[in-house]
Amino acid sequence: MILIKITDEMHARKALGYLAGRFSFKTWANGDIIVPEDALAHELSRFESVLVI
């Protein structure tokens, strides 16, 4: 699992919409999201505001 932070709210909504139903993930109120490694290898990597922590 990889911890990421999406710095832009618009991209965060798009990313969460993409993740829903495709991958398991967990979000926190501070904007951190934990995703499986496979999620980064797919479409999620196209969001320029994703920071891998």
Protein Blocks (a to p, Z undefined) as FASTA:
>chain_A
ZZdddfbfklmmmmmmmmnopagcdddfkopacddfklmmmmmlmpmkbccZZ
